Amino acid sequence: MSRLIPLLSVIPLLMIGPGCTARYAPNWTSLDARPLPQWFDEAKVGIFVHWGVFSVPGFGKFSEWFWYWWQSEKRADVFEFMQRNYPKYFKYTDFAPEFRAEFFDPDAWAEIFKASGARYVVFTSKHHEGFTNWPSAVSWNWNSVDVGPHRDLVGELAAAVRKRSLHLGLYHSLYEWYHPLYLLDQASGFKTQHFVASKTLPELVNLVMAYKPDLIWSDGDWDAPDTYWNSTQFLAWLYNDSPVKDVVVTNDRWGKGCYCKHGGYYNCADRYTPGKLPDHKWEKCQSIDTRSWGYRRDMRLSELMDLPSIIKDMAYVVAMGGNYLLNIGPKADGMIAPVFEERLRGLGAWLGINGEAIYASKPWRIQTENSTVQVWYTAKNSTVYAIILGWPSKQVLQLTTPKISGATKVTLLDYPSKPLSWAPVTQTAGLVILLPTMPASPGNAWTLKLEGVA
């Protein structure tokens, strides 16, 4: 019973009268049975944004972990970077006043995200460093209103994103590397919950009540079990009584051992790449900068995903029933690097033509096949889409998987003037398709729309 006390002290309880819908109990059996809100599966594409004090040094592999690399791992490249650029007694907290966000324009960001074709945005409310991008009442002088930008970054971006009919997601780290109360709980073997009661839960409830996110992307859970975090009690409140109870989506990072096991949808490991069709809704988070989630001033073009790589990755994810969450790390001044903007706008241009095969699609009975080019399949109602990664050199493509009929019709998205000519491979299955002469695609991917196939 003692584990419930911290939760009850921060979550407003609502009385439920007769005739109300069934409620979720604070246990995984009940919570995992909650249907996933439909908008998430239909959205397919989201933008992830890692932004915080770590964006100021903006250095090294996984730059968002800079404080940890410096203080705990004592990584040589980080030490050298600090010795070369900052005074001897400089502390990590001294970076916070330099996180000014002076060029942060939430409407400009939201316009880029909308242009990318994404349907939702997941923004860092707080990373493992503990700095909150909103005026958290339990993060005194370590938040974006008290120091640095002196702005409510979460609130401003939330308003701009929603103006463009995008869903708002908030990333939130349960733990903080160096918070004294977390270190105290850790020293007790997580038998105490001082940090959870006074920091984690108040902030989660505050985020929900203040900004009403459509998605909570939890992280930083792996040191302690879900019973320490009071995760099931929080989620029961979220699903039963919160202002977003009917629309909110959650991931699977709610305590040690929860990955790929409990939660609304599964992230599993970062850059999760299943080899076969999962039996549960999932999401792959992938950064354009393959070496970091946060911005790196030392990134190289060769370390970034190009547009064909992004589209190839997204096609695989969607064909396997997942959502694709593509990450960028803005600069500390609030600017999105032009190379990131170029990638996002390129993705949006491709989705503007081929989005019919992506949004609200379902996995087909076969996910992929290799012809002269790789093909990924999606389906919507009775229509099958074949996303081809590359253009066959002789403009002839053979698909062995679809079963044909007298009503089979093949068209190329962005070439709708007339159906394409095709011939059967056998009497009942397979097509040899004659493709038109086409200009090169920046994404090196095209979509065939197959009607009357099974």
KOLKOLLUM-845428 format. One line per field, with one value per residue (C-alpha): residue in one letter; residue number from 1; x, y, z. Coordinates in Angstrom, 3 decimals. Layout:
% KOLKOLLUM-845428
residu = a;... .
num = NUM;... .
c1 = X;... .
c2 = Y;... .
c3 = Z;... .
***
This chain:
% KOLKOLLUM-845428
residu = m;s;r;l;i;p;l;l;s;v;i;p;l;l;m;i;g;p;g;c;t;a;r;y;a;p;n;w;t;s;l;d;a;r;p;l;p;q;w;f;d;e;a;k;v;g;i;f;v;h;w;g;v;f;s;v;p;g;f;g;k;f;s;e;w;f;w;y;w;w;q;s;e;k;r;a;d;v;f;e;f;m;q;r;n;y;p;k;y;f;k;y;t;d;f;a;p;e;f;r;a;e;f;f;d;p;d;a;w;a;e;i;f;k;a;s;g;a;r;y;v;v;f;t;s;k;h;h;e;g;f;t;n;w;p;s;a;v;s;w;n;w;n;s;v;d;v;g;p;h;r;d;l;v;g;e;l;a;a;a;v;r;k;r;s;l;h;l;g;l;y;h;s;l;y;e;w;y;h;p;l;y;l;l;d;q;a;s;g;f;k;t;q;h;f;v;a;s;k;t;l;p;e;l;v;n;l;v;m;a;y;k;p;d;l;i;w;s;d;g;d;w;d;a;p;d;t;y;w;n;s;t;q;f;l;a;w;l;y;n;d;s;p;v;k;d;v;v;v;t;n;d;r;w;g;k;g;c;y;c;k;h;g;g;y;y;n;c;a;d;r;y;t;p;g;k;l;p;d;h;k;w;e;k;c;q;s;i;d;t;r;s;w;g;y;r;r;d;m;r;l;s;e;l;m;d;l;p;s;i;i;k;d;m;a;y;v;v;a;m;g;g;n;y;l;l;n;i;g;p;k;a;d;g;m;i;a;p;v;f;e;e;r;l;r;g;l;g;a;w;l;g;i;n;g;e;a;i;y;a;s;k;p;w;r;i;q;t;e;n;s;t;v;q;v;w;y;t;a;k;n;s;t;v;y;a;i;i;l;g;w;p;s;k;q;v;l;q;l;t;t;p;k;i;s;g;a;t;k;v;t;l;l;d;y;p;s;k;p;l;s;w;a;p;v;t;q;t;a;g;l;v;i;l;l;p;t;m;p;a;s;p;g;n;a;w;t;l;k;l;e;g;v;a .
num = 1;2;3;4;5;6;7;8;9;10;11;12;13;14;15;16;17;18;19;20;21;22;23;24;25;26;27;28;29;30;31;32;33;34;35;36;37;38;39;40;41;42;43;44;45;46;47;48;49;50;51;52;53;54;55;56;57;58;59;60;61;62;63;64;65;66;67;68;69;70;71;72;73;74;75;76;77;78;79;80;81;82;83;84;85;86;87;88;89;90;91;92;93;94;95;96;97;98;99;100;101;102;103;104;105;106;107;108;109;110;111;112;113;114;115;116;117;118;119;120;121;122;123;124;125;126;127;128;129;130;131;132;133;134;135;136;137;138;139;140;141;142;143;144;145;146;147;148;149;150;151;152;153;154;155;156;157;158;159;160;161;162;163;164;165;166;167;168;169;170;171;172;173;174;175;176;177;178;179;180;181;182;183;184;185;186;187;188;189;190;191;192;193;194;195;196;197;198;199;200;201;202;203;204;205;206;207;208;209;210;211;212;213;214;215;216;217;218;219;220;221;222;223;224;225;226;227;228;229;230;231;232;233;234;235;236;237;238;239;240;241;242;243;244;245;246;247;248;249;250;251;252;253;254;255;256;257;258;259;260;261;262;263;264;265;266;267;268;269;270;271;272;273;274;275;276;277;278;279;280;281;282;283;284;285;286;287;288;289;290;291;292;293;294;295;296;297;298;299;300;301;302;303;304;305;306;307;308;309;310;311;312;313;314;315;316;317;318;319;320;321;322;323;324;325;326;327;328;329;330;331;332;333;334;335;336;337;338;339;340;341;342;343;344;345;346;347;348;349;350;351;352;353;354;355;356;357;358;359;360;361;362;363;364;365;366;367;368;369;370;371;372;373;374;375;376;377;378;379;380;381;382;383;384;385;386;387;388;389;390;391;392;393;394;395;396;397;398;399;400;401;402;403;404;405;406;407;408;409;410;411;412;413;414;415;416;417;418;419;420;421;422;423;424;425;426;427;428;429;430;431;432;433;434;435;436;437;438;439;440;441;442;443;444;445;446;447;448;449;450;451;452;453;454 .
c1 = 0.000;2.884;3.779;0.471;0.940;3.222;0.853;-2.272;-0.565;-0.029;-2.851;-6.340;-8.818;-12.202;-15.321;-16.955;-20.686;-22.982;-23.201;-19.608;-17.388;-15.128;-12.056;-8.484;-6.930;-3.364;-1.852;-0.306;-2.974;-5.644;-3.554;-2.173;-5.735;-6.551;-7.104;-4.572;-6.240;-6.744;-5.005;-1.578;-1.671;-3.057;-0.432;2.585;5.136;6.330;9.163;11.291;13.019;15.908;16.639;18.004;21.058;23.077;22.550;24.976;28.177;26.688;29.681;30.523;28.668;25.226;25.702;22.539;24.549;27.353;27.048;27.185;30.171;31.968;31.118;30.582;32.347;35.131;35.408;38.708;37.303;34.832;37.522;39.752;36.856;36.203;39.869;40.259;37.127;36.061;37.637;38.987;36.156;33.322;30.406;27.723;25.071;26.995;25.821;22.189;22.430;23.907;20.830;19.148;16.994;17.150;16.129;13.481;10.398;7.807;5.690;8.686;9.443;5.833;5.726;8.769;7.232;3.981;5.899;7.700;4.449;4.601;1.344;2.754;5.658;7.416;9.258;11.738;10.088;12.949;15.968;18.166;19.984;16.791;16.415;12.754;11.631;8.597;8.217;8.131;7.326;9.581;12.604;13.531;16.128;16.671;13.958;13.546;11.628;13.905;17.144;18.293;15.478;13.101;10.303;7.868;9.282;6.819;3.829;4.920;5.650;2.468;0.364;2.201;2.003;-1.710;-2.431;-1.286;-3.417;-0.433;-0.631;1.532;3.781;6.041;9.228;9.884;12.759;11.671;15.113;17.770;21.444;22.458;19.312;20.075;16.765;17.232;20.732;19.265;16.671;19.318;21.525;18.606;18.255;15.095;13.351;12.518;10.593;11.594;12.396;9.234;6.988;8.503;9.758;8.766;5.046;4.326;6.005;4.185;0.828;1.701;2.594;-0.694;-2.849;-1.080;-0.452;-2.792;-0.389;-1.701;1.366;3.774;7.157;8.615;12.341;15.045;13.275;15.858;17.589;14.530;11.385;8.009;6.921;9.496;8.172;4.526;4.005;0.841;-0.856;0.056;-1.135;-4.411;-5.061;-3.966;-6.336;-9.258;-9.453;-7.002;-8.161;-6.535;-7.828;-9.545;-6.766;-3.442;-0.896;2.039;5.129;6.748;9.462;7.927;10.449;13.185;11.909;8.958;10.596;8.721;6.392;4.102;2.643;0.543;2.999;6.535;9.781;11.919;15.533;16.465;16.329;14.294;14.452;12.343;13.146;9.545;6.085;5.525;2.216;1.981;1.978;5.496;7.552;11.090;12.858;15.717;17.925;18.972;22.341;23.248;25.692;23.493;19.971;21.013;22.690;26.429;28.538;31.099;28.737;29.795;27.641;28.769;27.263;23.774;21.031;20.314;16.756;16.779;17.980;15.203;12.498;13.866;13.847;10.336;8.963;10.328;8.886;5.400;5.291;6.091;3.208;5.251;5.377;8.468;9.715;12.476;14.697;16.401;18.491;18.089;20.924;20.982;19.936;16.734;17.725;17.121;20.201;19.451;20.549;17.867;15.265;16.254;15.778;12.394;11.063;12.322;10.465;7.330;7.625;7.847;4.892;2.916;2.990;3.199;1.481;-1.538;0.619;1.722;-0.979;-3.659;-2.187;-1.917;0.665;-0.140;0.036;3.610;5.778;8.575;10.150;13.295;12.935;15.398;14.799;13.610;9.856;7.903;4.134;1.379;-2.386;-5.494;-8.922;-8.718;-5.823;-2.191;0.753;4.194;6.889;9.857;13.279;15.026;14.041;14.645;17.240;15.142;11.894;10.485;9.509;8.399;6.338;5.811;3.678;0.342;-2.421;-4.017;-7.574;-9.494;-9.948;-6.263;-5.183;-1.736;-1.060;1.956;1.377;2.289;1.625;-2.148;-2.968;-3.393;-2.913;0.408;0.714;1.417;1.484;0.910;3.785;1.438;-2.304;-3.040;-0.076;2.655;2.931;5.536;4.972;6.154;7.164;7.140;10.167;10.484;12.795;14.982;13.274;15.144;14.057;14.884;11.541;8.201;4.835;2.748;-0.951;-2.315;-6.075;-7.873;-5.102;-5.060 .
c2 = 0.000;2.352;2.411;4.094;6.998;9.119;8.653;9.590;12.762;14.138;12.731;14.175;11.330;11.567;9.823;7.608;7.080;4.328;3.786;4.781;2.733;0.001;1.207;-0.023;-1.477;-0.568;-3.825;-4.829;-7.399;-4.715;-1.868;-3.951;-4.835;-1.196;-0.741;1.562;4.804;4.558;7.808;6.424;3.432;5.588;8.324;6.122;8.977;11.215;13.651;13.260;16.365;16.169;19.612;20.775;22.103;19.325;21.206;23.901;21.803;19.771;17.483;13.837;10.609;10.715;14.354;14.340;12.217;14.807;15.397;11.668;11.100;13.955;13.313;9.549;7.939;10.522;10.005;11.246;13.122;14.988;15.936;17.204;19.194;20.886;21.642;23.174;25.346;26.143;27.406;24.919;25.320;25.352;23.117;21.475;23.701;26.694;25.652;26.446;30.265;29.633;27.629;30.831;29.600;33.132;32.046;29.531;30.127;27.459;28.287;27.854;24.500;23.375;24.410;22.204;19.299;19.653;19.827;16.585;14.665;13.681;13.322;13.673;15.354;14.033;16.829;16.520;17.893;16.617;14.447;12.574;15.800;16.883;20.294;20.854;22.685;24.016;25.844;22.779;23.784;20.999;21.904;25.263;27.192;24.181;24.872;26.916;29.759;30.350;30.145;30.114;30.886;32.262;30.744;27.862;25.852;22.976;25.294;27.351;24.335;22.567;25.512;25.768;22.036;21.861;24.840;22.574;19.619;17.557;15.347;16.381;13.857;14.595;12.707;12.502;10.833;9.168;9.398;12.098;11.199;13.452;14.509;14.108;12.384;9.925;9.124;8.640;6.173;4.421;4.005;2.351;-0.217;1.645;0.716;4.399;6.614;10.144;11.078;9.511;11.238;14.704;14.879;12.222;11.891;15.584;16.444;13.754;14.856;18.515;17.772;15.955;18.591;21.599;20.451;17.477;15.461;12.827;10.683;10.153;8.808;7.531;6.843;6.545;3.677;0.892;1.238;0.398;-1.766;-0.329;-0.741;1.900;4.324;3.596;3.186;1.102;3.535;6.490;4.755;3.711;7.376;8.417;5.940;6.356;9.922;12.241;14.852;12.791;9.375;8.605;9.667;9.284;6.760;5.452;3.422;0.533;2.217;2.134;0.127;-2.438;-5.410;-3.581;-3.147;-5.068;-6.461;-3.814;-0.504;0.926;0.237;-1.112;0.771;-2.043;-0.975;2.246;1.758;-1.427;-3.520;-6.713;-9.477;-10.630;-9.108;-8.269;-9.228;-5.905;-2.306;-0.901;2.144;2.592;5.747;6.659;9.741;11.441;11.887;8.240;9.057;11.187;12.205;15.661;18.216;17.737;20.611;17.996;15.955;15.063;14.668;11.051;10.317;11.496;9.466;10.584;10.738;7.311;5.727;7.409;6.316;2.766;2.576;4.018;1.635;-1.353;-0.093;0.589;-2.687;-4.453;-2.710;-0.068;3.705;5.641;8.343;10.335;12.415;15.778;17.712;21.500;23.854;25.576;28.852;27.261;26.839;23.577;22.819;23.247;19.669;18.377;20.652;19.455;15.818;16.507;18.474;15.774;13.142;15.267;15.661;11.877;11.318;13.917;11.499;8.129;8.735;6.740;3.621;4.743;6.513;4.257;1.264;-2.262;-5.000;-7.289;-11.099;-10.851;-7.938;-7.989;-9.700;-9.226;-8.826;-6.831;-4.284;-4.672;-4.376;-3.660;-4.263;-2.443;-2.763;-0.670;-2.263;-4.363;-2.437;-3.565;-1.189;-2.278;0.219;-0.374;0.755;1.590;1.642;-1.546;-0.883;-2.431;-0.929;-4.374;-5.517;-9.002;-9.500;-13.134;-12.687;-11.123;-13.470;-12.079;-12.017;-10.734;-7.450;-6.864;-3.303;-1.760;1.964;4.000;6.762;10.116;8.545;8.162;8.880;5.225;1.746;0.010;-2.967;-6.295;-10.001;-12.953;-15.101;-18.075;-18.406;-17.417;-15.537;-13.077;-10.110;-8.903;-5.141;-2.818;0.435;3.832;6.022;7.990;10.734;9.985;10.259;12.080;9.265;6.503;4.866;4.593;3.009;0.660;0.488;-3.020;-3.459;-6.741;-8.853;-11.075 .
c3 = 0.000;0.682;-2.995;-3.800;-1.385;-3.642;-6.561;-4.639;-3.454;-6.964;-9.103;-8.806;-8.287;-9.978;-8.726;-11.303;-11.166;-12.467;-16.205;-16.940;-19.208;-17.879;-16.047;-16.305;-13.196;-12.204;-13.433;-16.750;-17.618;-17.568;-19.023;-21.890;-22.935;-23.732;-27.486;-29.129;-30.275;-34.025;-34.946;-34.099;-36.435;-39.240;-38.802;-39.696;-39.757;-36.935;-36.222;-33.093;-31.679;-29.187;-27.772;-24.437;-22.604;-24.277;-27.548;-26.335;-26.299;-29.168;-29.333;-29.800;-30.363;-28.727;-27.783;-25.647;-23.160;-22.958;-19.184;-18.487;-20.797;-19.043;-15.397;-15.157;-18.110;-18.225;-21.954;-23.336;-26.335;-24.119;-21.596;-24.396;-25.874;-22.532;-21.847;-25.281;-25.213;-21.644;-18.395;-15.862;-13.326;-15.861;-14.802;-16.932;-15.378;-16.754;-20.216;-19.308;-19.702;-23.168;-24.177;-25.326;-28.225;-29.605;-33.113;-32.027;-34.144;-33.292;-36.335;-38.635;-37.019;-37.309;-40.973;-41.685;-39.766;-41.694;-44.971;-44.055;-44.311;-40.638;-38.769;-35.245;-33.460;-30.340;-28.528;-25.659;-22.545;-20.350;-21.120;-18.635;-17.686;-15.908;-17.569;-18.378;-21.511;-19.652;-16.322;-14.080;-10.511;-9.199;-11.337;-9.823;-11.849;-14.079;-16.620;-19.784;-18.129;-15.140;-17.135;-20.760;-23.213;-20.534;-22.615;-22.306;-25.207;-24.825;-24.751;-27.742;-29.929;-28.812;-29.999;-33.327;-34.029;-33.268;-35.523;-38.354;-37.243;-36.146;-33.073;-30.120;-28.410;-25.445;-24.675;-20.931;-19.103;-15.880;-14.348;-14.023;-13.802;-10.934;-9.106;-5.359;-4.626;-7.470;-6.221;-2.725;-4.017;-6.076;-3.007;-1.185;-3.977;-5.036;-1.802;-1.297;-3.737;-2.813;-6.426;-7.846;-5.318;-5.540;-9.147;-11.693;-11.018;-10.375;-13.675;-15.660;-14.271;-14.893;-18.534;-19.071;-17.393;-18.925;-22.509;-23.038;-25.217;-27.592;-26.917;-24.016;-25.094;-21.819;-21.400;-18.733;-17.015;-17.158;-13.772;-11.691;-11.960;-12.874;-9.229;-8.260;-10.893;-9.964;-13.691;-13.595;-11.195;-13.383;-16.553;-14.926;-14.111;-17.602;-19.289;-16.875;-15.642;-17.390;-19.933;-22.731;-21.625;-24.948;-27.329;-25.538;-26.745;-24.705;-25.461;-23.553;-21.452;-17.985;-15.949;-16.155;-18.144;-19.767;-23.198;-25.901;-23.241;-21.732;-22.839;-25.631;-28.453;-28.518;-29.126;-27.751;-28.351;-30.148;-33.913;-33.373;-36.551;-36.359;-38.811;-39.144;-38.824;-35.117;-33.500;-31.633;-32.822;-32.825;-33.778;-35.031;-33.919;-36.229;-36.320;-39.554;-37.853;-37.365;-34.553;-32.320;-31.356;-30.184;-32.438;-33.072;-34.267;-35.421;-37.610;-41.153;-44.247;-44.607;-41.180;-42.167;-43.799;-47.339;-48.669;-50.396;-47.145;-45.182;-47.620;-47.781;-43.984;-43.729;-46.388;-44.485;-41.182;-42.549;-44.487;-41.203;-39.450;-37.625;-37.360;-38.388;-35.991;-37.683;-35.405;-35.741;-33.231;-33.483;-32.573;-29.185;-30.827;-32.120;-35.761;-37.595;-39.672;-43.405;-44.124;-41.728;-43.269;-46.745;-45.718;-44.113;-47.082;-49.431;-47.436;-47.605;-51.373;-51.729;-49.401;-51.331;-54.255;-52.535;-49.200;-50.368;-49.831;-46.355;-44.346;-42.807;-44.618;-43.201;-43.647;-46.540;-46.360;-47.691;-46.639;-49.222;-52.203;-54.227;-57.957;-60.040;-57.237;-53.662;-53.167;-49.971;-49.866;-48.005;-48.310;-47.849;-48.105;-51.298;-52.843;-52.635;-52.990;-54.136;-53.141;-55.427;-54.283;-57.532;-61.188;-63.202;-65.901;-68.691;-67.391;-66.739;-63.255;-62.254;-59.113;-58.150;-55.026;-56.136;-57.270;-60.395;-61.713;-64.701;-62.854;-62.123;-62.836;-62.335;-62.107;-61.075;-58.539;-60.127;-63.539;-63.413;-67.040;-67.963;-66.477;-67.106;-69.419;-67.741;-68.473;-66.129;-64.913;-64.440;-64.958;-61.359;-59.926;-60.735;-63.047;-65.505;-65.631;-68.368;-66.727;-68.468;-68.980;-65.786;-64.574;-61.578;-58.191;-55.418;-53.120;-55.616;-54.826;-56.617;-55.849;-57.954;-57.139;-57.675;-57.842;-58.348;-56.815;-53.747 .
***
